[in-house]
């Protein structure tokens, strides 16, 4: 998939996240919890003024800085990932990470809290949202791929130093 098509998915994923949060805030907050799978999965409206599981509540400046740094890093990675088919998984993971970070940042900027509403009651897992899934699930896959699929040298594209191949290509371009 060409990189230009990947960028289209970021606003689509953010829209899905924001629409689900809007629904949770406008409907679920008024009508109360909904049990979708009894004893397993429910919808509960919650405002989260912290990070994961409510930690660091009210530390908005810290969240803005950390999210900004993460977004710069993710965009850098997405721009550097080669267009080769073997890197497609990394491209998709990075798109989801960017979308998740932006989805929760939008909430923090607009509301001063993040809207959470998904609850796995079976294991009493803390309430979360779609943007949280955009971040956590890809991170799990990233760890699996790093451990099982990619070799260390296949991440050379992330280096800030220019490779000898890059220097040769720049030289060839100047000769044109």
BARORO-339077 format. One line per field, with one value per atom (N, C-alpha, C): x, y, z; residue in three letters; atom name; residue number from 0; chain. Coordinates in steps of 0.001 Angstrom, whole numbers, plus 500000, padded with zeros to 6 digits. Layout:
REM BARORO-339077
px <- (X; ...)
py <- (Y; ...)
pz <- (Z; ...)
res <- (ALA; ...)
atom <- (CA; ...)
n <- (NUM; ...)
chain <- (A; ...)
END
This chain:
REM BARORO-339077
px <- (500855; 500000; 500897; 500599; 501375; 501160; 502213; 502170; 501056; 500814; 499782; 498405; 498148; 496867; 496774; 497910; 497919; 497429; 497824; 497445; 495928; 495245; 493783; 493124; 493727; 493132; 493166; 494096; 494195; 492914; 492447; 491193; 489988; 489975; 488866; 488836; 489981; 490052; 489719; 490198; 489874; 488380; 487772; 486327; 485556; 485955; 485297; 485418; 486610; 486822; 485943; 485956; 485205; 483692; 483215; 481778; 481338; 482152; 481791; 481802; 482735; 482796; 481616; 481270; 480112; 478852; 478687; 477529; 477534; 478687; 478774; 478405; 478889; 478621; 477170; 476606; 475245; 474161; 474406; 473373; 473662; 474846; 475177; 475234; 475707; 475783; 474396; 473390; 472018; 471261; 471436; 470639; 471290; 472497; 473148; 473810; 474411; 475166; 474294; 474947; 474288; 475127; 474474; 475156; 474984; 476060; 475982; 476117; 477085; 477269; 477266; 476171; 476037; 477253; 477772; 478908; 480239; 480240; 481478; 481817; 480866; 481173; 480008; 480336; 479325; 479800; 478866; 479163; 478832; 479820; 479662; 480291; 479594; 480159; 481062; 482250; 483201; 484030; 484252; 485191; 486495; 487569; 488893; 489776; 490126; 490965; 492438; 492760; 494150; 494579; 495593; 496036; 495397; 496074; 495529; 495145; 493946; 493406; 493369; 493273; 493116; 494387; 495530; 496783; 497107; 497829; 498270; 497103; 496057; 494852; 495149; 494627; 494739; 496079; 496962; 498291; 498244; 497415; 497185; 498449; 499251; 500484; 501384; 501506; 502327; 501769; 500450; 499839; 500070; 499962; 500170; 501609; 502560; 503973; 504261; 503836; 504108; 503413; 502177; 501469; 502154; 502603; 503323; 504596; 505353; 506589; 506259; 505239; 504853; 504420; 503630; 503161; 504319; 505260; 506440; 507196; 507370; 508061; 507305; 505979; 505187; 505186; 505062; 505071; 506444; 507500; 508860; 508973; 508515; 508595; 507795; 506565; 505731; 506372; 506996; 507654; 508896; 509517; 510756; 510544; 509415; 509199; 509232; 510063; 510114; 508759; 508551; 507274; 507196; 508216; 508233; 507113; 506630; 505510; 505805; 507048; 507366; 507193; 507106; 506935; 505485; 504589; 503195; 502611; 502947; 502445; 502885; 504126; 504633; 503936; 503644; 502926; 501542; 500837; 499483; 499521; 500453; 500597; 500813; 501676; 501992; 500779; 500002; 498769; 497814; 497664; 496789; 497334; 498646; 499235; 498993; 499185; 498933; 497457; 496570; 495129; 494697; 495212; 494869; 495360; 496598; 497144; 496338; 496008; 495224; 493794; 493200; 491830; 491700; 492613; 492548; 493023; 493945; 494377; 493209; 492420; 491251; 490339; 490080; 489242; 489847; 491141; 491785; 491722; 491901; 491875; 490449; 489475; 488092; 487410; 487532; 486763; 487566; 488882; 489758; 489629; 489099; 489046; 488886; 489096; 488911; 487642; 486824; 485595; 485937; 485626; 485801; 484424; 484254; 482931; 482927; 484017; 484064; 484556; 483808; 484125; 484040; 485141; 485168; 484930; 483668; 483288; 483786; 484010; 484481; 485754; 486659; 487923; 488040; 486948; 486919; 488057; 488215; 489260; 488827; 489734; 489361; 488671; 487739; 486956; 487892; 487704; 488576; 487756; 488430; 487731; 488386; 487875; 488371; 489810; 490112; 491480; 492475; 492073; 492942; 493239; 492237; 492453; 493400; 493295; 494186; 495648; 495873; 497242; 497679; 496879; 497338; 497432; 496449; 496486; 497663; 497893; 499060; 500397; 500485; 501733; 502000; 500959; 501119; 501601; 500968; 501398; 502820; 503156; 504505; 505532; 505275; 506194; 506316; 505187; 505230; 506043; 505817; 506538; 508031; 508367; 509779; 510451; 509736; 510309; 510318; 509374; 509235; 509446; 509251; 509225; 510431; 510756; 511784; 513124; 514197; 515549; 516004; 516983; 517467; 517843; 518531; 518997; 517848; 516665; 515521; 514898; 515460; 515006; 516016; 516972; 517984; 517352; 516180; 515498; 515169; 515182; 514875; 516082; 517253; 518468; 518456; 518946; 519061; 520268; 521197; 522386; 522031; 522654; 522423; 523251; 522640; 523372; 524226; 525186; 526028; 525178; 524114; 523206; 522520; 522071; 521426; 522387; 523638; 524642; 524902; 525010; 525226; 524055; 522812; 521640; 521588; 521948; 521956; 522997; 524142; 525190; 524732; 524042; 523538; 522495; 521686; 520659; 521285; 522416; 523079; 523722; 524069; 524706; 523709; 522423; 521394; 521231)
py <- (498817; 500000; 501242; 502161; 503398; 504243; 504915; 505722; 506775; 507356; 508395; 507855; 506579; 505988; 505722; 505481; 505260; 506501; 507679; 508930; 509132; 508576; 508701; 507994; 506905; 506123; 506840; 507740; 508424; 509210; 510099; 510796; 509859; 508792; 507833; 507168; 506715; 506066; 507044; 508273; 509283; 509563; 509644; 509872; 508748; 507509; 506378; 506531; 506842; 507036; 508163; 509295; 510453; 510234; 509540; 509248; 508312; 507307; 506400; 507141; 508044; 508830; 509804; 510394; 511288; 510529; 509321; 508505; 508181; 507793; 507451; 508652; 509818; 511014; 511467; 511374; 511880; 510857; 509583; 508590; 507785; 507225; 506327; 507063; 508311; 509067; 509365; 509428; 509723; 508437; 507402; 506186; 505093; 505291; 504334; 503168; 502289; 501156; 500219; 499572; 498585; 497312; 496208; 494918; 494246; 494141; 493541; 492024; 491547; 490109; 489922; 489406; 489317; 488683; 489418; 488939; 489030; 489575; 489615; 491031; 491668; 492944; 493917; 495130; 496154; 497501; 498418; 499799; 500669; 501402; 502287; 503623; 504707; 506039; 506446; 506940; 507394; 508534; 509579; 510623; 510374; 510348; 510039; 511271; 511889; 513087; 512756; 511477; 511042; 510256; 509435; 508556; 507195; 506142; 504796; 504566; 504070; 503751; 504963; 506148; 507360; 507871; 507276; 507739; 509147; 509893; 511255; 512184; 512056; 512852; 514343; 515039; 516487; 517008; 516151; 516570; 516857; 517833; 518097; 518510; 519360; 519800; 518625; 517720; 516528; 515688; 515515; 514735; 515391; 516712; 517409; 517228; 517361; 517217; 515785; 514815; 513409; 512994; 513450; 513125; 513782; 515012; 515696; 514959; 514538; 513786; 512464; 511762; 510484; 510685; 511725; 511970; 512292; 513095; 513400; 512112; 511273; 510005; 509103; 508971; 508103; 508605; 509913; 510469; 510256; 510474; 510219; 508765; 507840; 506416; 506133; 506643; 506379; 506916; 508072; 508644; 507851; 507185; 506458; 504992; 504424; 503010; 502805; 501873; 501609; 501147; 501380; 501029; 499543; 498786; 497358; 496619; 495547; 494782; 494240; 493866; 493264; 494254; 495547; 496568; 497046; 496447; 496889; 496815; 495751; 495602; 496785; 497191; 498324; 499623; 499781; 500970; 501032; 499912; 499871; 500115; 499502; 499711; 501190; 501827; 503238; 504124; 503820; 504573; 504476; 503294; 503131; 503882; 503860; 504580; 506086; 506626; 508055; 508371; 507543; 507770; 507703; 506746; 506616; 507793; 508199; 509344; 510609; 510833; 512019; 511949; 510765; 510618; 511028; 510579; 510954; 512391; 512877; 514271; 515218; 514894; 515713; 515836; 514711; 514743; 515649; 515510; 516302; 517795; 518142; 519558; 520112; 519365; 519858; 519776; 518644; 518406; 518513; 518450; 518343; 516973; 516008; 514615; 513739; 512435; 511465; 510676; 510477; 509703; 508219; 507448; 506002; 505353; 504168; 503542; 502037; 501429; 499986; 499285; 498297; 497653; 496133; 495460; 494000; 493569; 493298; 492976; 491601; 490705; 489357; 489389; 490308; 490405; 491737; 492489; 493794; 494690; 494692; 495509; 496963; 497890; 499318; 499732; 500652; 501137; 501883; 501645; 502220; 502671; 503111; 503591; 503068; 503461; 502983; 503454; 504704; 505205; 504404; 504001; 503164; 501837; 501284; 500037; 500279; 501472; 501805; 501823; 502057; 502115; 500757; 500164; 498964; 497726; 497488; 496294; 496347; 497468; 497523; 497375; 497860; 497701; 496218; 495467; 494018; 493367; 493718; 493166; 493601; 494835; 495319; 494481; 494228; 493403; 492002; 491420; 490091; 490104; 491119; 491198; 491430; 492256; 492517; 491228; 490452; 489208; 488065; 488062; 486884; 487133; 488334; 488560; 489338; 490431; 491322; 491080; 491279; 491195; 492614; 492711; 494026; 494931; 494388; 495217; 495722; 495141; 495599; 496871; 497353; 498611; 499735; 499510; 500519; 501796; 501688; 502864; 503901; 503511; 504441; 505265; 504903; 505598; 507049; 507930; 509341; 509573; 508637; 508738; 508272; 508893; 508482; 507233; 506291; 505096; 505429; 504567; 504789; 504773; 503964; 503908; 505260; 505908; 507214; 508261; 508223; 509182; 508994; 507723; 507440; 507939; 507723; 508162; 509674; 510368; 511843; 512323; 511676; 512043; 511833; 510731; 510431; 511471; 511913; 512912; 514261; 514581; 515870; 515848; 514669; 514560; 514783; 514679; 514803; 516197)
pz <- (500000; 500000; 500000; 499149; 499077; 500327; 500739; 501953; 501898; 500727; 500631; 500990; 500743; 501109; 502601; 503234; 504681; 505418; 504953; 505623; 505621; 504630; 504552; 505735; 506204; 507285; 508621; 508828; 510126; 510439; 509561; 509889; 509977; 509189; 509256; 510634; 511110; 512422; 513549; 513425; 514439; 514441; 513272; 513181; 513874; 513642; 514310; 515824; 516301; 517739; 518278; 517606; 518093; 518031; 517008; 516925; 518050; 518365; 519459; 520798; 520976; 522219; 522298; 521159; 521129; 521524; 520958; 521302; 522797; 523317; 524743; 525607; 525227; 526026; 525903; 524730; 524543; 524902; 524703; 524975; 526235; 526303; 527409; 528745; 528729; 529979; 530539; 529671; 530087; 530444; 529649; 529791; 530644; 531029; 531918; 531215; 531997; 531452; 530618; 529645; 528800; 528854; 529203; 529257; 527893; 527126; 525794; 525852; 526606; 526829; 528342; 528897; 530357; 531042; 532018; 532786; 532074; 530835; 530050; 529579; 528866; 528213; 528362; 528812; 529054; 528523; 528402; 528056; 529266; 529757; 530917; 530566; 530759; 530506; 531663; 531334; 532341; 531763; 532546; 532142; 532878; 532124; 532668; 532526; 533639; 533626; 533795; 533702; 533833; 532607; 532816; 531736; 531944; 531558; 531725; 533179; 533372; 534699; 535618; 535032; 535823; 536479; 536186; 536780; 536291; 537088; 536755; 536451; 537217; 536998; 536996; 535999; 535911; 535392; 534986; 534501; 532994; 532607; 531189; 530448; 531049; 530403; 530076; 531013; 530805; 529657; 529620; 528537; 527185; 527123; 525851; 525375; 526269; 525903; 525465; 526268; 525933; 524635; 524450; 523210; 522021; 522186; 521107; 520726; 521728; 521466; 520765; 521266; 520659; 519206; 518953; 517587; 516646; 517101; 516280; 515956; 516964; 516770; 515792; 515979; 515098; 513661; 513466; 512112; 511478; 512245; 511752; 511282; 512117; 511772; 510506; 510438; 509265; 507986; 508078; 506908; 506494; 507454; 507185; 506799; 507148; 506854; 505337; 504882; 503436; 502903; 501612; 500985; 500623; 500984; 500666; 501401; 500765; 501309; 502709; 502985; 504286; 505440; 505130; 506162; 506310; 505549; 505589; 507000; 507738; 509111; 509970; 509821; 510603; 510206; 508921; 508466; 509104; 509103; 509661; 511166; 511845; 513293; 513586; 512825; 513053; 512794; 511783; 511504; 512697; 513255; 514416; 515627; 515841; 516972; 516851; 515662; 515431; 515687; 515159; 515311; 516767; 517509; 518923; 519740; 519488; 520219; 519924; 518661; 518301; 518826; 518814; 519310; 520765; 521609; 523023; 523251; 522424; 522536; 522238; 521237; 520905; 522118; 522790; 523999; 525068; 525308; 526362; 526044; 524779; 524394; 524487; 523995; 523958; 525320; 526012; 527231; 528526; 528419; 529595; 530263; 529543; 529989; 528749; 528942; 527871; 528166; 527151; 527290; 527157; 528192; 528183; 528326; 527731; 527807; 527607; 527245; 527011; 528277; 528741; 530009; 529884; 530157; 530169; 531611; 531919; 533295; 533728; 532797; 533112; 533953; 533619; 534365; 535100; 535164; 535814; 535309; 533974; 533346; 533354; 533611; 533622; 532319; 532440; 531300; 530333; 529039; 528022; 526826; 525755; 524564; 523296; 522152; 520865; 520626; 520945; 520759; 521598; 522790; 523623; 522925; 522249; 521496; 520323; 519697; 518590; 519034; 520308; 520817; 521369; 522234; 522942; 522052; 521224; 520371; 519391; 518690; 517807; 518546; 519774; 520523; 520788; 521108; 521313; 520018; 518899; 517614; 517271; 517558; 517296; 518060; 519322; 520113; 519515; 519110; 518496; 517200; 516357; 515086; 515299; 516269; 516553; 517028; 517813; 518343; 517334; 516390; 515526; 514034; 513562; 512118; 511599; 512263; 511754; 512449; 511688; 512238; 512587; 513472; 513915; 512743; 511745; 510634; 509756; 509906; 509117; 509693; 510803; 511392; 511152; 510262; 509950; 509397; 508814; 508255; 509328; 510590; 511675; 512108; 511633; 512033; 511567; 512437; 512067; 511164; 511189; 510339; 508941; 507966; 506585; 506303; 505617; 505225; 504011; 503723; 502543; 501278; 501269; 500118; 499915; 501030; 500940; 500385; 500846; 500390; 498907; 498476; 497044; 496210; 496700; 495943; 495836; 496924; 496878; 495880; 495870; 494918; 493494; 493258; 491907; 491494; 492430; 492128; 491799; 492439; 492162; 490780; 490297; 488976; 487851; 488154; 487105; 486675)
res <- (UNK; UNK; UNK; UNK; UNK; UNK; UNK; UNK; UNK; UNK; UNK; UNK; UNK; UNK; UNK; UNK; UNK; UNK; UNK; UNK; UNK; UNK; UNK; UNK; UNK; UNK; UNK; UNK; UNK; UNK; UNK; UNK; UNK; UNK; UNK; UNK; UNK; UNK; UNK; UNK; UNK; UNK; UNK; UNK; UNK; UNK; UNK; UNK; UNK; UNK; UNK; UNK; UNK; UNK; UNK; UNK; UNK; UNK; UNK; UNK; UNK; UNK; UNK; UNK; UNK; UNK; UNK; UNK; UNK; UNK; UNK; UNK; UNK; UNK; UNK; UNK; UNK; UNK; UNK; UNK; UNK; UNK; UNK; UNK; UNK; UNK; UNK; UNK; UNK; UNK; UNK; UNK; UNK; UNK; UNK; UNK; UNK; UNK; UNK; UNK; UNK; UNK; UNK; UNK; UNK; UNK; UNK; UNK; UNK; UNK; UNK; UNK; UNK; UNK; UNK; UNK; UNK; UNK; UNK; UNK; UNK; UNK; UNK; UNK; UNK; UNK; UNK; UNK; UNK; UNK; UNK; UNK; UNK; UNK; UNK; UNK; UNK; UNK; UNK; UNK; UNK; UNK; UNK; UNK; UNK; UNK; UNK; UNK; UNK; UNK; UNK; UNK; UNK; UNK; UNK; UNK; UNK; UNK; UNK; UNK; UNK; UNK; UNK; UNK; UNK; UNK; UNK; UNK; UNK; UNK; UNK; UNK; UNK; UNK; UNK; UNK; UNK; UNK; UNK; UNK; UNK; UNK; UNK; UNK; UNK; UNK; UNK; UNK; UNK; UNK; UNK; UNK; UNK; UNK; UNK; UNK; UNK; UNK; UNK; UNK; UNK; UNK; UNK; UNK; UNK; UNK; UNK; UNK; UNK; UNK; UNK; UNK; UNK; UNK; UNK; UNK; UNK; UNK; UNK; UNK; UNK; UNK; UNK; UNK; UNK; UNK; UNK; UNK; UNK; UNK; UNK; UNK; UNK; UNK; UNK; UNK; UNK; UNK; UNK; UNK; UNK; UNK; UNK; UNK; UNK; UNK; UNK; UNK; UNK; UNK; UNK; UNK; UNK; UNK; UNK; UNK; UNK; UNK; UNK; UNK; UNK; UNK; UNK; UNK; UNK; UNK; UNK; UNK; UNK; UNK; UNK; UNK; UNK; UNK; UNK; UNK; UNK; UNK; UNK; UNK; UNK; UNK; UNK; UNK; UNK; UNK; UNK; UNK; UNK; UNK; UNK; UNK; UNK; UNK; UNK; UNK; UNK; UNK; UNK; UNK; UNK; UNK; UNK; UNK; UNK; UNK; UNK; UNK; UNK; UNK; UNK; UNK; UNK; UNK; UNK; UNK; UNK; UNK; UNK; UNK; UNK; UNK; UNK; UNK; UNK; UNK; UNK; UNK; UNK; UNK; UNK; UNK; UNK; UNK; UNK; UNK; UNK; UNK; UNK; UNK; UNK; UNK; UNK; UNK; UNK; UNK; UNK; UNK; UNK; UNK; UNK; UNK; UNK; UNK; UNK; UNK; UNK; UNK; UNK; UNK; UNK; UNK; UNK; UNK; UNK; UNK; UNK; UNK; UNK; UNK; UNK; UNK; UNK; UNK; UNK; UNK; UNK; UNK; UNK; UNK; UNK; UNK; UNK; UNK; UNK; UNK; UNK; UNK; UNK; UNK; UNK; UNK; UNK; UNK; UNK; UNK; UNK; UNK; UNK; UNK; UNK; UNK; UNK; UNK; UNK; UNK; UNK; UNK; UNK; UNK; UNK; UNK; UNK; UNK; UNK; UNK; UNK; UNK; UNK; UNK; UNK; UNK; UNK; UNK; UNK; UNK; UNK; UNK; UNK; UNK; UNK; UNK; UNK; UNK; UNK; UNK; UNK; UNK; UNK; UNK; UNK; UNK; UNK; UNK; UNK; UNK; UNK; UNK; UNK; UNK; UNK; UNK; UNK; UNK; UNK; UNK; UNK; UNK; UNK; UNK; UNK; UNK; UNK; UNK; UNK; UNK; UNK; UNK; UNK; UNK; UNK; UNK; UNK; UNK; UNK; UNK; UNK; UNK; UNK; UNK; UNK; UNK; UNK; UNK; UNK; UNK; UNK; UNK; UNK; UNK; UNK; UNK; UNK; UNK; UNK; UNK; UNK; UNK; UNK; UNK; UNK; UNK; UNK; UNK; UNK; UNK; UNK; UNK; UNK; UNK; UNK; UNK; UNK; UNK; UNK; UNK; UNK; UNK; UNK; UNK; UNK; UNK; UNK; UNK; UNK; UNK; UNK; UNK)
atom <- (N; CA; C; N; CA; C; N; CA; C; N; CA; C; N; CA; C; N; CA; C; N; CA; C; N; CA; C; N; CA; C; N; CA; C; N; CA; C; N; CA; C; N; CA; C; N; CA; C; N; CA; C; N; CA; C; N; CA; C; N; CA; C; N; CA; C; N; CA; C; N; CA; C; N; CA; C; N; CA; C; N; CA; C; N; CA; C; N; CA; C; N; CA; C; N; CA; C; N; CA; C; N; CA; C; N; CA; C; N; CA; C; N; CA; C; N; CA; C; N; CA; C; N; CA; C; N; CA; C; N; CA; C; N; CA; C; N; CA; C; N; CA; C; N; CA; C; N; CA; C; N; CA; C; N; CA; C; N; CA; C; N; CA; C; N; CA; C; N; CA; C; N; CA; C; N; CA; C; N; CA; C; N; CA; C; N; CA; C; N; CA; C; N; CA; C; N; CA; C; N; CA; C; N; CA; C; N; CA; C; N; CA; C; N; CA; C; N; CA; C; N; CA; C; N; CA; C; N; CA; C; N; CA; C; N; CA; C; N; CA; C; N; CA; C; N; CA; C; N; CA; C; N; CA; C; N; CA; C; N; CA; C; N; CA; C; N; CA; C; N; CA; C; N; CA; C; N; CA; C; N; CA; C; N; CA; C; N; CA; C; N; CA; C; N; CA; C; N; CA; C; N; CA; C; N; CA; C; N; CA; C; N; CA; C; N; CA; C; N; CA; C; N; CA; C; N; CA; C; N; CA; C; N; CA; C; N; CA; C; N; CA; C; N; CA; C; N; CA; C; N; CA; C; N; CA; C; N; CA; C; N; CA; C; N; CA; C; N; CA; C; N; CA; C; N; CA; C; N; CA; C; N; CA; C; N; CA; C; N; CA; C; N; CA; C; N; CA; C; N; CA; C; N; CA; C; N; CA; C; N; CA; C; N; CA; C; N; CA; C; N; CA; C; N; CA; C; N; CA; C; N; CA; C; N; CA; C; N; CA; C; N; CA; C; N; CA; C; N; CA; C; N; CA; C; N; CA; C; N; CA; C; N; CA; C; N; CA; C; N; CA; C; N; CA; C; N; CA; C; N; CA; C; N; CA; C; N; CA; C; N; CA; C; N; CA; C; N; CA; C; N; CA; C; N; CA; C; N; CA; C; N; CA; C; N; CA; C; N; CA; C; N; CA; C; N; CA; C; N; CA; C; N; CA; C; N; CA; C; N; CA; C; N; CA; C; N; CA; C; N; CA; C; N; CA; C; N; CA; C; N; CA; C; N; CA; C; N; CA; C; N; CA; C; N; CA; C; N; CA; C; N; CA; C; N; CA; C; N; CA; C; N; CA; C; N; CA; C; N; CA; C; N; CA; C; N; CA; C; N; CA; C; N; CA; C)
n <- (0; 0; 0; 1; 1; 1; 2; 2; 2; 3; 3; 3; 4; 4; 4; 5; 5; 5; 6; 6; 6; 7; 7; 7; 8; 8; 8; 9; 9; 9; 10; 10; 10; 11; 11; 11; 12; 12; 12; 13; 13; 13; 14; 14; 14; 15; 15; 15; 16; 16; 16; 17; 17; 17; 18; 18; 18; 19; 19; 19; 20; 20; 20; 21; 21; 21; 22; 22; 22; 23; 23; 23; 24; 24; 24; 25; 25; 25; 26; 26; 26; 27; 27; 27; 28; 28; 28; 29; 29; 29; 30; 30; 30; 31; 31; 31; 32; 32; 32; 33; 33; 33; 34; 34; 34; 35; 35; 35; 36; 36; 36; 37; 37; 37; 38; 38; 38; 39; 39; 39; 40; 40; 40; 41; 41; 41; 42; 42; 42; 43; 43; 43; 44; 44; 44; 45; 45; 45; 46; 46; 46; 47; 47; 47; 48; 48; 48; 49; 49; 49; 50; 50; 50; 51; 51; 51; 52; 52; 52; 53; 53; 53; 54; 54; 54; 55; 55; 55; 56; 56; 56; 57; 57; 57; 58; 58; 58; 59; 59; 59; 60; 60; 60; 61; 61; 61; 62; 62; 62; 63; 63; 63; 64; 64; 64; 65; 65; 65; 66; 66; 66; 67; 67; 67; 68; 68; 68; 69; 69; 69; 70; 70; 70; 71; 71; 71; 72; 72; 72; 73; 73; 73; 74; 74; 74; 75; 75; 75; 76; 76; 76; 77; 77; 77; 78; 78; 78; 79; 79; 79; 80; 80; 80; 81; 81; 81; 82; 82; 82; 83; 83; 83; 84; 84; 84; 85; 85; 85; 86; 86; 86; 87; 87; 87; 88; 88; 88; 89; 89; 89; 90; 90; 90; 91; 91; 91; 92; 92; 92; 93; 93; 93; 94; 94; 94; 95; 95; 95; 96; 96; 96; 97; 97; 97; 98; 98; 98; 99; 99; 99; 100; 100; 100; 101; 101; 101; 102; 102; 102; 103; 103; 103; 104; 104; 104; 105; 105; 105; 106; 106; 106; 107; 107; 107; 108; 108; 108; 109; 109; 109; 110; 110; 110; 111; 111; 111; 112; 112; 112; 113; 113; 113; 114; 114; 114; 115; 115; 115; 116; 116; 116; 117; 117; 117; 118; 118; 118; 119; 119; 119; 120; 120; 120; 121; 121; 121; 122; 122; 122; 123; 123; 123; 124; 124; 124; 125; 125; 125; 126; 126; 126; 127; 127; 127; 128; 128; 128; 129; 129; 129; 130; 130; 130; 131; 131; 131; 132; 132; 132; 133; 133; 133; 134; 134; 134; 135; 135; 135; 136; 136; 136; 137; 137; 137; 138; 138; 138; 139; 139; 139; 140; 140; 140; 141; 141; 141; 142; 142; 142; 143; 143; 143; 144; 144; 144; 145; 145; 145; 146; 146; 146; 147; 147; 147; 148; 148; 148; 149; 149; 149; 150; 150; 150; 151; 151; 151; 152; 152; 152; 153; 153; 153; 154; 154; 154; 155; 155; 155; 156; 156; 156; 157; 157; 157; 158; 158; 158; 159; 159; 159; 160; 160; 160; 161; 161; 161; 162; 162; 162; 163; 163; 163; 164; 164; 164; 165; 165; 165; 166; 166; 166; 167; 167; 167; 168; 168; 168; 169; 169; 169; 170; 170; 170; 171; 171; 171; 172; 172; 172; 173; 173; 173; 174; 174; 174; 175; 175; 175)
chain <- (A; A; A; A; A; A; A; A; A; A; A; A; A; A; A; A; A; A; A; A; A; A; A; A; A; A; A; A; A; A; A; A; A; A; A; A; A; A; A; A; A; A; A; A; A; A; A; A; A; A; A; A; A; A; A; A; A; A; A; A; A; A; A; A; A; A; A; A; A; A; A; A; A; A; A; A; A; A; A; A; A; A; A; A; A; A; A; A; A; A; A; A; A; A; A; A; A; A; A; A; A; A; A; A; A; A; A; A; A; A; A; A; A; A; A; A; A; A; A; A; A; A; A; A; A; A; A; A; A; A; A; A; A; A; A; A; A; A; A; A; A; A; A; A; A; A; A; A; A; A; A; A; A; A; A; A; A; A; A; A; A; A; A; A; A; A; A; A; A; A; A; A; A; A; A; A; A; A; A; A; A; A; A; A; A; A; A; A; A; A; A; A; A; A; A; A; A; A; A; A; A; A; A; A; A; A; A; A; A; A; A; A; A; A; A; A; A; A; A; A; A; A; A; A; A; A; A; A; A; A; A; A; A; A; A; A; A; A; A; A; A; A; A; A; A; A; A; A; A; A; A; A; A; A; A; A; A; A; A; A; A; A; A; A; A; A; A; A; A; A; A; A; A; A; A; A; A; A; A; A; A; A; A; A; A; A; A; A; A; A; A; A; A; A; A; A; A; A; A; A; A; A; A; A; A; A; A; A; A; A; A; A; A; A; A; A; A; A; A; A; A; A; A; A; A; A; A; A; A; A; A; A; A; A; A; A; A; A; A; A; A; A; A; A; A; A; A; A; A; A; A; A; A; A; A; A; A; A; A; A; A; A; A; A; A; A; A; A; A; A; A; A; A; A; A; A; A; A; A; A; A; A; A; A; A; A; A; A; A; A; A; A; A; A; A; A; A; A; A; A; A; A; A; A; A; A; A; A; A; A; A; A; A; A; A; A; A; A; A; A; A; A; A; A; A; A; A; A; A; A; A; A; A; A; A; A; A; A; A; A; A; A; A; A; A; A; A; A; A; A; A; A; A; A; A; A; A; A; A; A; A; A; A; A; A; A; A; A; A; A; A; A; A; A; A; A; A; A; A; A; A; A; A; A; A; A; A; A; A; A; A; A; A; A; A; A; A; A; A; A; A; A; A; A; A; A; A; A; A; A; A; A; A; A; A; A; A; A; A; A; A; A; A; A; A; A; A; A)
END
